[in-house]
Amino acid sequence: MLKEKVAEVLEKVRPMLQRDGGDVELVDVQEDGVVKVRLTGACAGCPMSTMTLKNAIEDTIKKEVPGIKSVEQV
């Protein structure tokens, strides 16, 4: 259930990433509230990817899915 909610939220941020030639892939949602994602395309090698991960992806997920503590890139 939690994984589906996180996937729905990622669909909301995905268009912003795709505009710049990147994307995000959901890898796992752990029981301790840690979400694992993989940035792909232009996002994979972008020097701003850490900011994108924390400021766009993590903030959005944490606001919309209770119980999520952090988002980590794998």
Order of alpha helices (4+ residues) and beta strands (2+ residues): alpha-beta-beta-alpha-beta
